[in-house]
C-alpha cells in the first residue's frame, strides 16, 4: 500500500506525507494556544518543550524550572508546557519538528544537534574527553560552544538557550559485569539512533543495537539487547534496575544536552519576552548543573539498593585506548585541533 509521496526534512531524512499528516494531527491538540492572563488582561501564549528524559529526573526538573522561570519573568504572559518521556516523539523526530516550527523548544543531546549540519557539536559527547563535570562546564561555556551555537543559528534557525551538562554515563548489563575490553566483545548494546554512539559502541567491541528509549525496558526483558549505556538518573527514572543486574562504572562519556528554540518563533515574541526566555535558560542551566550532580550521587545508590551490583574496578584506560581511532574520523569532519582545544580548557 502506498504511504504517500516522500517529503525531505531539514535533516535530510525522508518522511512520507502520511507521516507528516499523522505528526500534524498528533500535535494539533498541542498547538500554541491562547489563554487569558488575568494579571495583565491579555492573552497567554502557550509554547511546547519536548524531550526524551524520563519524568522525575534532574533533566525533567531543569526543564520544568525553565518553564517556571519563563512564566515568572513574563508575568504569566508565556506558558511553557513540558513533554518528557518522548511524548512528542523520539529525539531525532522531535528535533526535526522544532526545526519545522511544529514544536517550539527542544532539549537534545549535543550529537543530535550535530545532525543539522554542524558536526562540531559531536565533540561535546565525545568519549573519554572530559576530566570531570567542571571541565565539561568550562567547555559548554567556552568560545568553542559559542561558535557552534552561532553556526547552528545561521544554518538551521535554532537558537541555543542552554548548553547544559551531563554526568558520567554507565554501561548497565543484564547478566555479566564489564571490567575490561574483552567483557564487551560482541555484547548486544542498546544505542540511540546516532552515528557517534554507533561508532563508539563499535570501537568498544560491542554489537550496537538501535532501540528507542521508550522500548528499552521490554527489549531488556526479552533479551533483545544485553545492556545499554546512560546516566544513572535515567536508569532510576525508567526503573531499568528491574531488568539489569550490573552497573558498570565505565564513565565513557559526559556530554552536553542542549536547550534550544526555533528562532522564527523566538523572534516573533516581544523583546522583553525574548530577554526573559534567555535569562530563564541561563538560570535553569545553573539549577540543572547542581541537580544532575546530586541526582547521579543518589541514583547509583538507588540502583544498588534496588539490587544492581556496582562494578567499580573498570579498566577505563584500556577502554579509552579503544576509542582513540575515532578521533581521526571525526576530525575529518571538524578539522584538526578541536579536541585538543577542549582538552586544554581549565575548569
C-alpha positions in Angstrom: 0.0 0.0 0.0 1.3 3.5 -0.9 2.2 5.7 2.1 2.2 8.9 0.1 4.9 11.0 -1.6 8.1 11.5 0.3 9.0 14.8 2.0 12.5 15.7 2.8 13.0 17.0 6.3 15.7 19.6 7.3 17.9 16.7 8.4 17.8 15.2 5.0 15.8 12.1 6.1 12.7 11.1 4.2 9.2 11.2 5.7 6.0 10.3 3.8 3.2 12.8 3.6 1.2 10.4 5.6 3.8 10.5 8.4 3.7 14.3 8.2 -0.1 14.3 8.4 0.0 11.9 11.4 2.5 14.1 13.2 0.5 17.2 12.4 -2.7 15.5 13.8 -0.9 14.3 16.9 0.5 17.8 17.5 -2.7 19.6 16.6 -4.2 19.4 20.1 -0.9 20.7 21.4 -0.5 23.7 19.1 0.3 27.0 20.7 -2.8 28.3 22.3 -4.0 31.4 23.9 -5.4 31.5 27.4 -6.5 34.6 29.4 -3.9 36.1 31.8 -6.0 37.9 34.4 -2.9 39.6 35.9 -2.3 41.6 32.8 -5.6 41.4 31.0 -4.1 39.8 27.9 -3.9 36.5 26.1 -1.4 34.0 27.5 0.6 32.2 24.8 1.4 28.5 25.3 4.6 27.0 23.9 5.8 23.4 23.9 9.1 21.9 25.1 9.9 18.3 24.0 12.5 15.9 25.4 13.1 12.2 25.9 14.3 12.4 29.5 12.1 10.5 31.9 9.7 12.4 34.2 11.1 12.8 37.7 14.8 13.1 36.6 17.1 16.1 37.0 16.7 16.8 33.3 13.0 16.9 33.7 13.2 19.1 36.8 15.5 21.5 34.9 13.1 21.8 32.0 10.3 22.5 34.4 12.4 25.0 36.2 12.9 26.8 32.9 9.2 26.8 32.3 8.5 28.2 35.8 11.1 30.9 35.2 9.6 31.9 31.9 6.2 32.2 33.4 7.6 34.2 36.3 9.7 36.6 34.2 6.9 37.3 31.7 4.3 37.7 34.5 2.5 34.7 33.1 2.2 36.1 29.6 4.1 32.9 28.4 3.4 29.4 29.4 5.9 26.6 28.5 4.4 23.2 28.6 6.9 20.4 29.1 6.6 16.9 27.5 9.1 14.4 28.9 9.3 10.7 28.1 9.4 11.3 24.3 5.7 12.1 24.4 6.1 14.2 21.2 8.3 11.6 19.5 11.9 10.1 19.6 14.7 12.6 20.0 15.6 12.9 16.3 11.9 13.3 15.3 11.3 16.0 17.9 14.4 17.8 16.8 13.1 17.9 13.2 9.8 19.2 14.5 11.4 22.1 16.3 13.3 22.9 13.1 9.9 22.9 11.2 8.3 25.0 13.9 5.7 22.4 14.9 7.3 22.3 18.4 8.7 25.5 19.9 11.5 24.3 22.2 13.7 21.1 22.3 16.2 19.6 24.7 18.5 17.2 23.0 21.9 15.6 23.2 24.6 17.7 21.5 25.3 14.9 19.0 21.7 15.0 17.8 22.2 18.8 17.2 25.2 17.9 15.1 23.0 16.2 12.6 21.7 19.6 11.5 24.9 20.2 9.6 27.1 21.5 12.3 29.1 18.3 13.1 31.3 20.0 15.7 28.5 19.6 18.2 29.5 15.9 18.5 32.7 16.9 20.4 30.6 17.6 23.5 29.7 14.0 23.7 33.0 12.5 22.5 34.1 9.5 24.6 36.8 9.9 27.3 37.3 13.6 26.7 36.4 15.2 30.0 38.1 15.1 33.3 35.1 15.9 35.4 31.9 17.9 35.4 33.7 21.2 36.0 35.8 20.5 32.9 32.7 19.9 30.9 31.1 23.1 32.2 34.1 25.0 31.1 33.7 23.5 27.6 30.0 24.3 27.5 30.6 28.0 28.2 33.8 28.3 26.1 34.3 30.1 22.7 34.1 26.7 21.1 30.5 26.2 22.1 29.6 29.8 21.4 30.9 29.4 17.8 29.0 26.3 17.3 25.8 28.0 18.6 26.2 30.8 16.0 26.7 28.3 13.2 23.5 26.4 14.3 21.5 29.6 14.3 22.8 30.6 10.9 22.4 27.2 9.3 19.0 25.9 10.5 17.5 28.7 12.6 17.8 27.1 16.0 18.9 29.4 18.9 20.8 27.8 21.8 19.4 28.8 25.2 21.2 26.4 27.5 24.3 24.4 26.8 23.7 22.1 29.8 25.9 19.3 31.1 25.5 15.6 31.7 27.1 13.4 34.4 29.2 10.3 33.5 27.5 7.6 31.6 27.5 4.0 32.8 27.1 0.7 31.0 24.4 -1.4 32.6 24.3 -5.1 31.8 21.8 -8.0 32.2 24.0 -10.9 33.0 27.7 -10.1 33.3 30.0 -7.4 34.7 32.2 -5.3 32.5 35.8 -4.8 33.7 38.0 -5.0 30.6 37.6 -4.7 26.8 37.1 -8.4 26.4 34.0 -8.3 28.5 32.4 -6.0 25.9 33.2 -8.2 22.9 30.0 -8.9 21.0 27.7 -7.6 23.7 24.3 -6.5 22.2 24.4 -2.9 23.4 21.4 -0.6 23.1 22.4 2.7 21.5 20.3 5.6 20.3 20.0 6.2 16.5 23.0 8.4 16.4 26.3 8.0 14.4 28.6 8.9 17.3 27.1 6.2 19.5 27.3 3.6 16.8 31.0 4.4 16.2 31.8 4.4 20.0 29.9 1.1 20.6 31.7 -0.5 17.6 35.1 0.8 18.8 34.4 -0.8 22.2 33.8 -4.1 20.5 30.1 -4.4 21.1 27.2 -5.1 18.7 25.4 -1.8 18.7 21.6 -2.2 18.5 19.4 0.9 18.0 16.2 0.9 20.1 14.1 3.9 21.1 14.4 4.7 24.8 10.7 4.1 25.5 11.1 0.5 24.2 14.2 -0.4 26.1 12.6 -1.9 29.2 10.8 -4.5 27.0 13.9 -5.2 24.9 15.9 -5.9 28.0 13.2 -8.1 29.5 13.1 -10.1 26.2 16.9 -10.2 25.9 16.7 -8.4 22.6 19.7 -6.5 24.0 22.1 -7.4 26.8 22.9 -4.0 28.0 22.7 -0.2 27.5 24.6 2.9 28.4 23.1 6.0 30.1 23.2 8.3 33.1 22.3 6.7 36.4 19.4 9.0 36.9 17.7 7.7 33.8 18.1 4.1 35.0 16.2 5.0 38.1 13.6 7.2 36.2 12.8 4.3 33.9 13.0 1.6 36.5 15.6 -0.3 34.4 17.2 -1.6 37.6 14.4 -4.2 37.5 15.8 -5.8 34.3 19.5 -5.3 34.6 22.0 -6.7 37.2 25.3 -4.8 36.8 26.1 -1.1 37.0 29.5 -0.8 35.4 31.4 2.4 36.1 32.7 2.9 32.6 32.3 6.7 32.7 32.8 6.6 28.9 31.1 9.9 28.2 30.0 13.1 29.9 28.4 15.3 27.3 26.2 18.3 26.6 22.4 18.3 26.5 21.2 21.4 24.7 18.1 23.6 25.3 17.1 25.3 22.0 14.3 27.2 20.4 13.0 27.7 16.9 14.4 31.2 16.1 11.5 32.2 13.9 9.1 31.6 16.8 11.5 33.3 19.2 11.8 36.4 17.0 8.0 36.6 16.8 7.8 37.4 20.5 8.2 40.9 22.1 11.7 41.9 23.0 11.0 41.7 26.8 9.8 38.1 26.4 12.8 37.2 24.4 15.1 38.5 27.1 13.0 36.6 29.7 13.5 33.3 27.8 17.2 33.8 27.5 17.6 34.7 31.2 15.5 31.7 32.1 17.7 29.4 30.1 20.8 30.6 31.9 19.3 30.4 35.3 17.8 26.9 34.7 21.2 25.8 33.5 22.8 26.6 36.8 20.0 24.7 38.5 20.5 21.8 36.2 24.2 21.6 36.8 23.8 21.1 40.5 20.7 19.0 40.2 22.2 16.5 37.8 25.3 16.0 40.0 23.1 15.4 43.0 21.0 13.0 41.0 24.0 11.0 39.9 25.2 10.5 43.5 21.8 9.4 44.7 20.9 7.3 41.7 23.9 5.0 41.9 22.9 4.3 45.5 19.3 3.7 44.5 20.5 1.3 41.8 22.5 -0.7 44.4 19.6 -0.6 46.8 17.3 -2.0 44.1 19.6 -4.9 43.5 22.2 -3.8 40.9 25.8 -4.7 41.7 28.4 -1.9 41.4 31.4 -2.8 39.2 33.9 0.0 40.1 37.1 -1.7 39.0 36.7 -1.0 35.3 39.8 -0.6 33.3 38.8 2.8 31.8 42.3 3.5 30.5 42.0 0.4 28.3 38.6 1.3 27.1 39.8 4.8 26.3 42.5 3.4 24.1 39.9 1.6 22.0 38.1 4.9 21.2 41.2 6.8 20.1 40.9 5.8 16.4 37.6 7.7 16.3 39.5 11.0 16.6 40.8 10.9 13.0 37.4 10.1 11.6 35.7 13.0 13.4 38.5 15.5 12.9 37.9 14.9 9.2 34.5 16.5 9.7 35.5 19.2 12.2 39.1 20.0 11.3 42.1 19.2 13.5 42.6 20.8 16.9 39.0 20.9 18.3 39.5 18.0 20.7 42.9 19.5 21.8 41.2 22.9 22.5 38.6 21.2 24.7 41.1 19.0 26.5 43.3 22.1 27.3 40.4 24.0 29.0 40.8 24.7 32.7 37.8 24.5 35.0 
